[in-house]
Amino acid sequence: MEVIFMVYIYRIRSFHLKLRANAVPLMAGLVLALIWVHIDPSSYSTWMREPSITVPFLGPTSFAWLVNDVFMAFFFGLVTAHIVTTLASYGGVRDIIVHAFNPFLAMAFGVIVPALLFILTTLLLGHPDWIRGFGIVTATDIAIAWLAARLALGPHHPAISFLLLVAIGDDIVSMLIIALFYSNPDHPLHLPALAFVLFAVGLAWLFRRVLPNQWALSVFLAGGLSWYGLYRAGLHPSLALVPIVPFLPTAPQPAGASDAQAADHEKKSAPLHRFESTVSGPVDDGLFLFALANAGVPFSTFGPLSVVIALSLFVGKTAGIYMAGRLTESIGWLRAVDFDRFSLLVIALSSASGLTVSLFMAEAAFPDDRALQAEAKVGALFSLLFAASAAVIGRIGRKAKRSPAKR
């Protein structure tokens, strides 16, 4: 009986992992939000926007605020952990330059081209007030882009690693844009409060030196101080863990262990790894709440800004990343990544999906204009079509390549 129970537990866990890997919680929240807002928009607005939840020391807050300013701190903390893990996997600065130059150049083109296209289009349309939303078109949704690329090219295609590095670079830029350009509308800028953030960073450094094998104190105590400092400074507290997570050790060394034991211990028990493995499940599942709180926009709010955002993502991201790839190919650097131009195009199109961070930025870019905010969110939602298109085009291309071989 116990064996049967354990088998069922294993199957449930495996099923749950598949749901997370395929971004099902995020998509489920998105679908539910769209259904809810189209059936009863006033009820949706009341549940999500009304300050009906009282938080100690902060007062009444809304469900959307808790999701965007508290839960998303763990999301961006996890993104930072992925960035640190990726960079730590290289031997040094030289290895980072050699292996990550191509995808980071593609990332730069994939950020600059859509941002410039967005700014130029808004100016041509006579809406300079829309320029504040340029950050919306710089983001790539890692989960959606990764899923589309896997469906298009297969799970072990070398272009998948290239895409992940591009998306990680995008996330670095997105966090910088949020920090520098999107202040907290509920609080005026109060820079002296950043002293709390500096103290939190010092505390994280101290924990790394004194208690190197823990992560919870760094995340919750130092991270909590960082969150409070950003909140009081009028900046987005969702970035609270970004300066803290890099201080989590990536490779603890157990005393008296053999080299093989040490390597295995490093992989499984490094504080950064334990933070990732502990937080990734709740964050993946919590994206259901994020989508529920932010994706509820009626399609009737579709407007010119929606078109500008969708086209900037589609044309700017796809063209920018593809041009960067062709540029590195022309000077002989793309050969190292070992994939063809068709795969590069699929990766570029997959990257045009900016769902999660784009929705977050739409909320941050137009905090006082619900109409523009809704238009911007619809544009971000439409970027899902680009990932779907990449998956379809990629599968068609794979079948076309197989057909001549069979003949």
C-alpha positions as CSV (number, residue, x, y, z in Angstrom):
1,M,0.0,0.0,0.0
2,E,2.8,2.4,0.9
3,V,4.6,1.6,-2.4
4,I,1.4,2.4,-4.4
5,F,1.0,5.7,-2.4
6,M,4.6,6.6,-3.2
7,V,4.1,5.8,-6.9
8,Y,1.1,8.2,-7.0
9,I,3.0,10.9,-5.2
10,Y,5.8,10.5,-7.8
11,R,3.3,10.7,-10.7
12,I,1.7,13.8,-9.2
13,R,5.1,15.5,-8.7
14,S,6.1,14.6,-12.3
15,F,2.8,15.9,-13.6
16,H,3.3,19.1,-11.6
17,L,6.8,19.6,-13.0
18,K,5.5,19.2,-16.5
19,L,2.8,21.9,-15.8
20,R,5.5,24.2,-14.5
21,A,7.9,23.5,-17.4
22,N,5.2,24.4,-19.9
23,A,4.1,27.6,-18.2
24,V,0.6,26.2,-17.5
25,P,0.0,28.1,-14.3
26,L,0.8,31.4,-16.1
27,M,-1.5,30.6,-19.0
28,A,-4.3,29.4,-16.7
29,G,-4.2,32.7,-14.8
30,L,-4.2,34.6,-18.1
31,V,-7.2,32.7,-19.4
32,L,-9.2,33.0,-16.1
33,A,-8.4,36.8,-15.9
34,L,-9.7,37.3,-19.5
35,I,-12.8,35.3,-18.9
36,W,-13.5,37.1,-15.6
37,V,-13.0,40.6,-16.9
38,H,-15.2,40.0,-19.9
39,I,-18.0,38.5,-17.8
40,D,-18.0,40.9,-14.9
41,P,-15.4,43.8,-15.3
42,S,-16.5,45.6,-12.2
43,S,-16.1,42.6,-10.0
44,Y,-12.7,41.9,-11.4
45,S,-11.6,45.5,-10.8
46,T,-12.9,45.4,-7.2
47,W,-11.1,42.2,-6.3
48,M,-7.8,43.2,-7.9
49,R,-7.6,47.0,-7.4
50,E,-9.5,47.9,-4.3
51,P,-7.3,48.3,-1.2
52,S,-9.2,45.7,0.8
53,I,-6.2,43.8,2.4
54,T,-4.5,45.4,5.4
55,V,-0.8,44.8,5.8
56,P,1.0,45.6,9.1
57,F,3.0,48.9,8.9
58,L,1.8,49.5,5.3
59,G,-1.9,49.9,5.7
60,P,-4.7,48.9,3.2
61,T,-3.4,47.4,0.0
62,S,-4.9,45.6,-3.0
63,F,-4.4,42.1,-4.3
64,A,-2.7,43.4,-7.4
65,W,-0.2,45.4,-5.3
66,L,0.7,42.4,-3.2
67,V,1.3,40.3,-6.3
68,N,3.3,43.0,-8.2
69,D,5.3,44.4,-5.3
70,V,5.8,41.4,-3.0
71,F,5.5,38.2,-5.0
72,M,7.4,39.6,-8.0
73,A,10.3,40.3,-5.7
74,F,10.8,36.5,-5.5
75,F,10.3,36.3,-9.3
76,F,13.1,38.9,-10.0
77,G,15.2,37.3,-7.2
78,L,14.9,33.9,-9.1
79,V,15.8,35.6,-12.3
80,T,18.9,37.1,-10.6
81,A,19.8,33.6,-9.3
82,H,19.6,32.2,-12.9
83,I,21.9,35.1,-14.1
84,V,24.5,34.4,-11.3
85,T,24.4,30.7,-11.9
86,T,24.9,31.2,-15.7
87,L,27.9,33.6,-15.2
88,A,29.4,31.3,-12.5
89,S,29.4,28.4,-14.9
90,Y,32.1,30.1,-16.9
91,G,35.7,30.0,-15.8
92,G,36.2,33.7,-15.8
93,V,35.7,37.0,-17.7
94,R,37.5,35.6,-20.8
95,D,35.1,32.6,-20.9
96,I,32.1,34.8,-20.5
97,I,33.3,37.0,-23.4
98,V,34.0,34.0,-25.6
99,H,30.8,32.0,-25.0
100,A,28.3,34.7,-24.2
101,F,29.3,37.4,-26.7
102,N,27.0,36.2,-29.5
103,P,23.8,35.9,-27.5
104,F,24.5,39.1,-25.5
105,L,25.1,41.0,-28.8
106,A,21.8,39.6,-30.0
107,M,20.2,40.7,-26.8
108,A,21.5,44.2,-27.2
109,F,20.1,44.4,-30.7
110,G,16.9,42.8,-29.5
111,V,16.5,45.5,-26.9
112,I,17.7,48.6,-28.8
113,V,15.9,48.0,-32.1
114,P,12.4,47.5,-30.6
115,A,12.9,50.4,-28.2
116,L,13.9,52.8,-31.0
117,L,11.1,51.5,-33.2
118,F,8.6,52.2,-30.4
119,I,10.0,55.7,-29.6
120,L,10.0,56.7,-33.3
121,T,6.5,55.3,-33.9
122,T,5.0,57.1,-30.9
123,L,6.6,60.4,-32.0
124,L,5.4,60.0,-35.6
125,L,1.9,59.3,-34.3
126,G,2.1,62.5,-32.2
127,H,2.0,60.8,-28.8
128,P,5.3,61.7,-27.0
129,D,3.5,60.8,-23.7
130,W,3.7,57.2,-24.8
131,I,7.5,57.2,-24.8
132,R,7.5,56.2,-21.2
133,G,6.3,52.8,-22.2
134,F,9.5,51.9,-24.2
135,G,10.5,49.4,-21.6
136,I,7.5,47.2,-22.4
137,V,9.0,46.2,-25.7
138,T,12.4,45.3,-24.4
139,A,11.4,42.2,-22.4
140,T,11.4,38.6,-23.4
141,D,9.3,36.1,-21.4
142,I,11.8,33.3,-20.7
143,A,9.2,30.6,-20.1
144,I,7.1,31.3,-23.2
145,A,10.1,31.8,-25.5
146,W,11.7,28.6,-24.3
147,L,8.5,26.6,-24.7
148,A,8.0,27.9,-28.2
149,A,11.6,27.2,-29.2
150,R,11.5,23.7,-27.8
151,L,8.3,23.0,-29.7
152,A,9.8,24.5,-32.9
153,L,13.3,23.0,-32.9
154,G,13.3,20.2,-30.4
155,P,14.4,20.1,-26.8
156,H,18.1,19.5,-27.4
157,H,18.7,21.9,-30.2
158,P,21.8,24.1,-29.6
159,A,19.8,27.2,-30.4
160,I,17.9,26.7,-27.1
161,S,20.9,27.6,-25.0
162,F,21.5,30.6,-27.2
163,L,17.9,31.7,-26.6
164,L,18.2,31.3,-22.8
165,L,21.3,33.5,-22.7
166,V,19.5,36.2,-24.9
167,A,16.5,36.1,-22.5
168,I,18.7,36.3,-19.4
169,G,20.4,39.4,-20.9
170,D,17.0,40.8,-21.6
171,D,16.0,40.3,-18.0
172,I,19.2,42.2,-16.8
173,V,18.2,45.2,-19.0
174,S,14.5,45.0,-17.9
175,M,15.4,45.2,-14.3
176,L,17.7,48.2,-14.9
177,I,14.9,49.9,-16.8
178,I,12.4,49.3,-14.0
179,A,14.9,50.6,-11.4
180,L,15.9,53.7,-13.4
181,F,12.8,54.8,-15.3
182,Y,9.7,53.4,-13.4
183,S,9.5,54.9,-9.9
184,N,6.8,53.9,-7.5
185,P,3.8,56.1,-8.2
186,D,2.4,55.7,-4.6
187,H,5.5,57.3,-3.1
188,P,7.5,60.3,-4.3
189,L,11.2,59.7,-4.8
190,H,13.0,59.8,-1.5
191,L,16.6,58.8,-2.1
192,P,17.9,58.9,1.6
193,A,15.8,55.7,2.1
194,L,18.2,53.9,-0.1
195,A,20.4,53.7,3.0
196,F,18.3,50.7,4.0
197,V,19.3,49.0,0.7
198,L,23.0,49.7,1.3
199,F,22.6,48.3,4.9
200,A,20.9,45.3,3.5
201,V,23.7,44.7,1.0
202,G,26.2,45.0,3.8
203,L,24.2,42.5,5.8
204,A,24.1,40.1,2.9
205,W,27.9,40.4,2.5
206,L,28.3,39.7,6.3
207,F,26.0,36.6,6.1
208,R,28.1,35.3,3.2
209,R,31.3,35.6,5.3
210,V,29.9,34.5,8.7
211,L,27.1,32.0,7.7
212,P,28.1,30.9,4.2
213,N,25.9,27.8,4.0
214,Q,22.5,29.5,4.7
215,W,20.3,31.5,2.3
216,A,17.1,32.2,4.3
217,L,18.5,34.9,6.5
218,S,20.0,36.7,3.4
219,V,16.8,36.5,1.5
220,F,14.2,37.3,4.2
221,L,16.2,39.6,6.5
222,A,18.5,41.4,4.2
223,G,16.0,41.1,1.4
224,G,13.3,42.5,3.7
225,L,15.4,45.5,4.5
226,S,16.1,46.0,0.8
227,W,12.4,45.8,0.0
228,Y,11.6,48.4,2.7
229,G,14.3,50.7,1.5
230,L,13.2,50.6,-2.1
231,Y,9.5,51.0,-1.1
232,R,10.3,54.1,1.0
233,A,12.6,55.5,-1.6
234,G,9.8,55.5,-4.1
235,L,11.4,52.8,-6.3
236,H,9.9,49.4,-7.2
237,P,10.3,47.1,-4.2
238,S,9.9,44.1,-6.5
239,L,13.7,44.5,-7.3
240,A,14.6,44.0,-3.6
241,L,16.4,40.7,-4.0
242,V,18.4,41.8,-7.1
243,P,21.3,43.3,-5.0
244,I,21.0,40.5,-2.4
245,V,21.0,37.2,-4.3
246,P,24.5,37.7,-5.8
247,F,25.9,37.4,-2.3
248,L,24.5,33.8,-1.9
249,P,27.5,31.4,-2.3
250,T,27.5,29.3,-5.4
251,A,29.9,26.6,-4.2
252,P,30.3,25.6,-0.6
253,Q,33.2,23.3,0.1
254,P,32.6,20.6,2.8
255,A,35.7,20.0,5.0
256,G,37.4,16.6,4.6
257,A,35.5,15.5,1.4
258,S,37.1,14.0,-1.7
259,D,37.1,15.9,-4.9
260,A,34.1,13.9,-6.3
261,Q,32.2,14.3,-3.1
262,A,33.0,18.0,-3.0
263,A,31.8,18.5,-6.6
264,D,28.5,16.7,-5.8
265,H,28.1,18.7,-2.6
266,E,28.7,21.9,-4.5
267,K,26.1,21.2,-7.0
268,K,23.4,20.1,-4.6
269,S,23.9,22.1,-1.4
270,A,25.2,25.5,-2.5
271,P,23.0,28.2,-0.9
272,L,22.2,29.7,-4.3
273,H,21.1,26.4,-5.7
274,R,19.0,25.7,-2.6
275,F,17.4,29.1,-2.9
276,E,16.6,28.4,-6.6
277,S,15.2,24.9,-5.9
278,T,13.1,26.1,-3.0
279,V,11.7,29.2,-4.6
280,S,11.3,28.1,-8.2
281,G,8.2,25.9,-7.6
282,P,6.2,28.6,-5.7
283,V,7.2,31.2,-8.2
284,D,6.2,29.1,-11.2
285,D,2.8,28.4,-9.5
286,G,2.5,32.0,-8.3
287,L,2.6,33.2,-11.9
288,F,-1.0,32.1,-12.0
289,L,-1.8,34.9,-9.5
290,F,0.4,37.4,-11.4
291,A,-1.5,36.7,-14.7
292,L,-4.8,36.7,-12.8
293,A,-4.0,40.2,-11.3
294,N,-2.5,41.8,-14.5
295,A,-3.9,40.1,-17.6
296,G,-7.6,41.0,-17.0
297,V,-8.0,43.6,-19.8
298,P,-11.0,43.7,-22.1
299,F,-10.2,43.3,-25.8
300,S,-12.4,46.3,-26.3
301,T,-9.5,48.4,-24.9
302,F,-7.4,47.5,-28.0
303,G,-6.1,50.7,-29.4
304,P,-3.2,52.4,-31.2
305,L,-0.8,51.8,-28.3
306,S,-1.6,48.1,-28.5
307,V,-0.6,48.0,-32.2
308,V,2.6,50.0,-31.5
309,I,3.7,47.6,-28.8
310,A,2.8,44.5,-30.7
311,L,4.6,45.6,-33.9
312,S,7.6,46.9,-31.9
313,L,8.0,43.5,-30.3
314,F,7.3,41.6,-33.5
315,V,9.4,43.6,-35.9
316,G,12.0,45.0,-33.5
317,K,12.8,41.9,-31.6
318,T,12.8,39.5,-34.6
319,A,14.8,41.9,-36.8
320,G,17.2,42.9,-34.1
321,I,18.1,39.5,-32.9
322,Y,18.3,38.1,-36.5
323,M,20.4,41.0,-37.7
324,A,22.8,40.5,-34.8
325,G,23.1,36.8,-35.6
326,R,23.8,37.5,-39.3
327,L,26.4,40.2,-38.3
328,T,28.3,37.7,-36.1
329,E,28.0,35.1,-38.9
330,S,29.5,37.5,-41.4
331,I,32.6,38.0,-39.3
332,G,32.8,34.3,-38.5
333,W,31.7,34.2,-34.9
334,L,28.3,32.5,-35.2
335,R,29.9,29.2,-36.3
336,A,30.7,28.4,-32.7
337,V,27.0,28.1,-31.8
338,D,26.4,25.5,-34.5
339,F,22.9,26.3,-35.9
340,D,21.5,27.5,-39.2
341,R,19.8,30.8,-40.2
342,F,16.3,29.2,-40.1
343,S,16.9,28.3,-36.4
344,L,18.2,31.8,-35.7
345,L,14.9,33.2,-37.2
346,V,12.8,30.9,-35.1
347,I,14.7,32.0,-31.9
348,A,14.3,35.6,-32.9
349,L,10.6,35.2,-33.3
350,S,10.2,33.3,-30.1
351,S,12.0,36.1,-28.3
352,A,9.3,38.6,-29.4
353,S,7.0,37.2,-26.7
354,G,7.3,39.6,-23.8
355,L,4.3,38.5,-21.7
356,T,5.3,38.5,-18.0
357,V,7.7,41.3,-17.7
358,S,5.9,43.3,-20.4
359,L,2.7,43.1,-18.4
360,F,4.6,44.2,-15.3
361,M,6.1,47.2,-17.1
362,A,2.8,48.2,-18.6
363,E,1.5,48.5,-15.0
364,A,4.6,50.5,-14.0
365,A,4.9,52.7,-17.1
366,F,1.3,54.2,-16.9
367,P,0.3,54.0,-13.3
368,D,-2.0,57.0,-13.4
369,D,-3.7,56.2,-16.8
370,R,-5.8,53.0,-16.7
371,A,-6.8,53.4,-20.3
372,L,-3.3,53.5,-21.6
373,Q,-2.3,50.8,-19.2
374,A,-5.0,48.5,-20.6
375,E,-4.0,49.3,-24.2
376,A,-0.4,48.5,-23.4
377,K,-1.4,45.2,-21.7
378,V,-3.4,44.1,-24.7
379,G,-0.4,44.7,-26.9
380,A,1.7,42.6,-24.5
381,L,-0.9,39.8,-24.6
382,F,-0.8,39.8,-28.4
383,S,2.9,39.0,-28.3
384,L,1.9,35.4,-27.3
385,L,0.9,35.0,-31.0
386,F,4.5,35.5,-32.0
387,A,5.7,32.7,-29.8
388,A,2.9,30.5,-31.2
389,S,3.9,31.5,-34.7
390,A,7.5,30.5,-34.0
391,A,6.4,27.1,-32.8
392,V,4.3,26.5,-35.9
393,I,6.9,27.8,-38.4
394,G,9.7,25.8,-36.7
395,R,7.7,22.5,-36.8
396,I,6.8,23.0,-40.4
397,G,10.5,23.7,-41.2
398,R,11.6,20.6,-39.4
399,K,9.1,18.4,-41.3
400,A,10.2,20.0,-44.6
401,K,13.9,19.1,-43.8
402,R,12.9,15.5,-43.0
403,S,10.9,15.0,-46.2
404,P,13.9,15.2,-48.7
405,A,15.9,12.8,-46.4
406,K,13.1,10.2,-46.6
407,R,13.0,10.4,-50.3
